[in-house]
Each structure stands twice: as C-alpha cells, then as structure tokens.
Amino acid sequence: MPHDRYGSDVLSPGWQKAGKPVSVDLPLRRGLVLEDPSSGYVGEVMRWENGLVVLEDRKGKRRSFPIGPGFWYEGKPVTLRLPTAPPAETVRRTASGSIAAPSSTRAKIALPSRIFVEGRHDAELVEKIWGADLRDVGVVVELLNGVDELPDVVAEFSPEPTRRLGVLVDHLVPNSKESRIADQVAKGPGGGHVLVLGHPYVDIWQAVKPARVGLARWPDIPRDVEWKHGICEVLGLPHDDQRDIAAAWQQILSRVSSWRDLELPLLNVVEQLIDFVTVEPGS
C-alpha cells in the first residue's frame, strides 16, 4: 500500500503542520546570534527598542527587524520576546524605619560608647523599635535603674571623645529633679561627652499612641493614685501587684510594632542619642 500522507480524512486538522518544528519563545538578550530565514541575514543582537531588534553581521553591517516570530536560533524557529524585567529589590526596613542591614552582615564589634536607658519598660521599648539599628552600629544599651544613679554611672564610665555616653530618662522637664541631675552631669568631668535627653511623659507608656490601646487620649490620673495603677483601671486590666503591672505593660508593648506606633518626642530623642554616640571623633 502506498503511503497516504493525508490519512483517512483529508480535512482532518493538523496534517499541514505534521513534522514541522514548533517555534518557542526566546527572551532577548545581547549576544544572541539570530537568523532571519526570509533574507538569510545572520547577526548578533546589539540592542532593541521601539519594537525593533538591531542585529549586526560579521561585516559590522546592522539591520533592524520587528520583535516577534520568524527568527531561527541554533537551527530552530523562535519567537523573540522582550526580557522580563527583574523584580525590584525589596527594601527591608527595621522597626524604626531605617534600611535594614543585609542578613549576611557579620555582627559588629561593640563601640566603646554606650546608651543608658532609665527604667526596664523604657529599655524594652527601645530594644523593640531600635534594637536592630543599635546592633548594626555596635551600640550596647544598658539599664539605668533610676536617674539618681546617673552621676555615679557617669563617673564610673569616664566619658571622653571616643567614649561617649547617651542617656534616656523619664519626664525630663524644666525645674524637675531629672533636669537638675542632667545639669549636674553636664557640668561635671567629661560632661561634654555626655548627652542626657528625656521625653515629657509621666511614664514611657504614654509614648505609645493612645489609639493603639483603644484610647482617644491618655487619661489624667489623680495625684493620689499611682499612675500605672490608674491607667490599668481605665484599660480594665488587673493591677493588684507588680506582676499585674508587668503583664499590663506587655499587653501595651504587644501593640507596638514600628515607629509609627510611637509619639514623635520619643522618636526624636532616641534618634539624637544614637547619632550622638555613633559620631566620629572630630565630626
């Protein structure tokens, strides 16, 4: 029997393409050597623009062709496609809004300069928002149990131009005990290499935007009521002992994830302290 190339049905689809190579998509890139079979022109991809690809042959002669089907590459038909743009690199940011260091960055050797923070809750908040930044620049944060300890801490630290000390204290307002101690430190030995800053709030809890805990504003607490106890009562949280107060703070802290959850005065002073202790001598 002779071979019937049409098969049993001359109208059946597909017989026209039988045995023909199938064109595949080929993303453009410089250096590809392509052939235009209709003209026999062979050239290297030099560039592409406005829907055209520019090829250059061995003699340096250039021709432009429409991007799309009709080319051969390595003996096979291809359809030229514009290359897919690489995805833009996502900029990772820390909780403070700074650009995060690459994950492969090695741990920094700690600087001789330090930041002291008055109060455990204050220190926990600083760590949550600025911890990554501080580790990246090699600044260690230490706990200051009370502002009354500050003169002794400064004397023991012995600040100097390459060994600076930044201090964050609570409720640093004019004519307060905190401001008098800060002035004493500034006038003492090494005071020029110490920066004492504070926020205007009664407690660091107030540096959290009240909306984060469901309040329109932080309430005024009567002077005869311990402030944190009064806040817990307003929030409906237990406050019988220190364990309850610590648990209440953890609930508030859990509502904080970035600088956007904090009030501007605290943001400003912490950034100033970081700048102060990381500045190069003589800058």
Secondary structure, 3 states (H helix, E strand, C coil): CCCCCCCCCCCCCCHHHCCCCCCEEEECCCCCEEEECCCCEEEEEEEEECCEEEEECCCCCEEEEECCCCEEECCEEEEEECCCCCCCCCCCECCCCCECCCCCCCCCCCCCCEEEEECHHHHHHHHHHHHHHHHHHCCEEEEECCHHHHHHHHHHHCCECCECEEEEECCCCCCCHHHHHHHHHHHCCCHHHEEEEECCCCCHHHHECHHHHCCCCCCCCCCCCCHHHHHHHHHCCCCCCHHHHHHHHHHHHCCCCCHHHECHHHHHHHHHHHHHHHCCCCC
